Amino acid sequence: MEQIVYRIQAIKAKVQALQQEQVQLQSELMQRNKDVERLKRLIDIQNTTIKQLEQKLKTKRIADGVQSDEPSNNRDLKFKINEMIGEIDKIIALLHQ
C-alpha cells in the first residue's frame, strides 16, 4: 500500500512539473508570436521603402534621359513614358470600377 502512495505522489509531482513547463512554453510561444508579428511589420515597411526607392530611381533615370540627346536614350525614354502611361490607364480603369 505504501508503494502505491509513493507512486501516486511521484505521478502528482510529474504532473505539476509538466503543468509548469506548459505554462512556460505557452509564455515563450506568445513572446515568439509577438516577435514574428513585429518582424512581419518591419518587412512590410522595408518592402514599401524599397518600392518607393525603386520609383524614385525610375524617375531619376527618366529625368537623366530627358537631359541626354543620345538617340538610344530617347528610345528608352519613350518606352518608359509609354510604360508609365499604361500604368496610369490601369489605375484610372480601376478607379472607375
C-alpha positions as CSV (number, residue, x, y, z in Angstrom):
1,M,0.0,0.0,0.0
2,E,2.9,2.3,0.8
3,Q,4.3,1.8,-2.6
4,I,1.1,2.9,-4.3
5,V,1.0,6.1,-2.2
6,Y,4.6,6.8,-3.2
7,R,3.9,6.2,-6.9
8,I,0.8,8.4,-6.8
9,Q,2.9,11.2,-5.2
10,A,5.6,10.8,-7.8
11,I,3.0,11.0,-10.6
12,K,1.5,14.1,-9.0
13,A,4.9,15.7,-8.9
14,K,5.5,14.9,-12.6
15,V,2.1,16.3,-13.5
16,Q,2.8,19.5,-11.6
17,A,6.2,19.8,-13.3
18,L,4.6,19.2,-16.7
19,Q,2.0,21.9,-16.0
20,Q,4.7,24.4,-15.0
21,E,6.6,23.6,-18.2
22,Q,3.4,24.0,-20.2
23,V,2.9,27.5,-18.8
24,Q,6.5,28.4,-19.5
25,L,6.2,27.1,-23.1
26,Q,2.9,29.0,-23.7
27,S,4.6,32.2,-22.4
28,E,7.6,31.6,-24.8
29,L,5.1,30.9,-27.7
30,M,3.3,34.2,-27.0
31,Q,6.6,36.1,-27.0
32,R,7.7,34.5,-30.2
33,N,4.4,35.2,-31.9
34,K,4.8,38.9,-30.9
35,D,8.3,38.8,-32.4
36,V,7.0,37.3,-35.6
37,E,4.3,40.0,-35.9
38,R,6.9,42.7,-35.2
39,L,9.2,41.3,-37.9
40,K,6.3,41.0,-40.4
41,R,5.5,44.7,-39.8
42,L,9.2,45.5,-40.3
43,I,9.3,43.5,-43.6
44,D,6.2,45.4,-44.8
45,I,7.8,48.7,-44.0
46,Q,11.0,47.7,-45.7
47,N,9.2,46.4,-48.8
48,T,7.3,49.7,-49.0
49,T,10.5,51.6,-48.7
50,I,12.1,49.5,-51.5
51,K,9.2,50.2,-53.8
52,Q,9.4,53.9,-53.1
53,L,13.1,53.9,-53.8
54,E,12.7,51.9,-57.0
55,Q,10.1,54.5,-58.1
56,K,12.5,57.4,-57.3
57,L,15.3,55.6,-59.2
58,K,13.0,55.1,-62.2
59,T,12.0,58.8,-62.1
60,K,15.7,59.8,-61.9
61,R,16.6,57.7,-64.8
62,I,13.8,59.3,-66.8
63,A,15.0,62.7,-65.8
64,D,18.5,61.8,-66.8
65,G,17.2,60.5,-70.1
66,V,15.5,63.8,-70.8
67,Q,18.7,65.7,-70.3
68,S,20.6,63.4,-72.8
69,D,20.3,63.9,-76.5
70,E,21.5,60.4,-77.5
71,P,19.0,58.5,-79.7
72,S,19.3,55.3,-77.7
73,N,18.4,57.2,-74.5
74,N,15.5,58.9,-76.3
75,R,14.1,55.5,-77.3
76,D,14.4,54.2,-73.7
77,L,12.8,57.3,-72.5
78,K,9.8,56.9,-74.9
79,F,9.5,53.3,-73.8
80,K,9.5,54.3,-70.1
81,I,6.9,57.0,-70.7
82,N,4.7,54.6,-72.6
83,E,5.0,52.1,-69.7
84,M,4.0,54.8,-67.2
85,I,1.0,55.8,-69.3
86,G,-0.1,52.2,-69.4
87,E,0.1,52.0,-65.6
88,I,-1.8,55.3,-65.3
89,D,-4.5,53.9,-67.6
90,K,-4.8,50.8,-65.5
91,I,-5.2,52.9,-62.4
92,I,-7.9,55.0,-64.0
93,A,-9.7,51.9,-65.1
94,L,-9.6,50.6,-61.5
95,L,-10.9,53.9,-60.1
96,H,-13.9,53.8,-62.5
97,Q,-14.9,50.3,-61.4
